[in-house]
Amino acid sequence: MFVMPFDIVNAMFQLGSAAMIWINVVKIHKDKRVHGVVWYTFVFYATLGVWNIFFYHHLQQWWSIVAGSVVIFGNIAWCVLAVKYSRISKDKVYPQRFRDI
């Protein structure tokens, strides 16, 4: 199988993105709160990542598919943690009995 150099270069950028995303996943898990971020950015890039997998398959860029999958899973993990910790922080600030008022 011939590997396109463009595939390797793109996969390296994807892996760099994945590393930065996973740093954010670890940070949000450690802090247990969402602070100073815009959540829909991660949702957009998770959606873009899913599109990229189909696009890379069409281009037969297999290394990019693998690296892009790491990006997707990182974005999804961050979004899940953001939802989880956003709910926890709201419960601390606004206990259930006060949210219904």
C-alpha positions in Angstrom: 0.0 0.0 0.0 1.4 3.4 -1.0 1.1 6.0 1.6 0.6 9.5 0.3 2.9 12.1 1.9 0.0 14.4 2.2 -1.8 11.8 4.3 1.1 11.6 6.7 1.4 15.4 7.0 -2.3 15.7 7.6 -2.3 12.9 10.1 0.5 14.7 12.1 -1.6 17.9 12.2 -4.6 15.8 13.4 -2.5 14.1 16.1 -1.3 17.6 17.2 -4.9 18.7 17.5 -5.8 15.5 19.3 -3.0 16.1 21.8 -4.3 19.6 22.6 -7.9 18.4 22.8 -7.0 15.6 25.2 -5.1 18.1 27.4 -8.4 20.0 27.7 -10.2 16.7 28.5 -7.7 16.0 31.4 -8.0 19.6 32.6 -11.8 19.6 32.7 -11.8 16.2 34.4 -9.3 17.4 37.0 -11.1 20.7 37.7 -14.5 19.2 37.7 -16.0 22.4 36.3 -16.4 24.2 33.0 -14.9 27.7 33.2 -14.0 30.2 30.6 -14.8 28.1 27.5 -17.4 28.2 24.8 -18.9 24.7 24.6 -20.3 25.0 21.1 -16.7 25.3 19.7 -16.1 21.7 20.8 -19.4 20.5 19.4 -18.6 22.1 16.0 -15.2 20.5 15.8 -16.6 17.1 16.9 -19.1 17.4 14.0 -16.3 18.5 11.6 -14.2 15.5 12.8 -17.1 13.1 11.9 -17.2 14.7 8.4 -13.5 14.4 8.1 -13.6 10.7 8.6 -16.0 10.3 5.6 -13.9 12.7 3.6 -10.6 11.0 4.4 -12.1 7.6 3.5 -13.1 9.1 0.1 -9.5 10.3 -0.4 -8.2 7.0 0.9 -6.1 8.8 3.5 -5.9 6.0 6.1 -3.5 7.6 8.5 -5.7 10.7 8.6 -8.7 8.5 9.5 -6.9 7.0 12.4 -5.6 10.4 13.7 -9.0 12.1 13.0 -10.7 9.4 15.1 -8.5 10.4 18.1 -9.6 14.0 17.6 -13.3 13.0 17.4 -13.1 10.9 20.6 -11.4 13.7 22.4 -14.0 16.2 21.4 -16.8 13.9 22.4 -15.2 13.1 25.7 -14.8 16.9 26.4 -18.4 17.5 25.5 -19.7 14.8 27.8 -17.6 16.0 30.7 -18.7 19.6 30.0 -22.3 18.6 30.3 -21.7 16.6 33.4 -19.7 19.2 35.2 -22.0 22.1 34.1 -24.9 20.3 35.8 -22.8 19.7 38.9 -21.8 23.3 39.2 -25.4 24.5 38.7 -26.5 22.2 41.5 -23.8 23.8 43.8 -24.8 27.3 43.0 -28.6 26.8 42.6 -29.8 23.8 44.8 -32.8 22.0 43.4 -35.2 23.7 45.7 -34.2 27.1 44.5 -34.2 26.3 40.7 -37.9 25.6 40.8 -38.8 29.1 42.0 
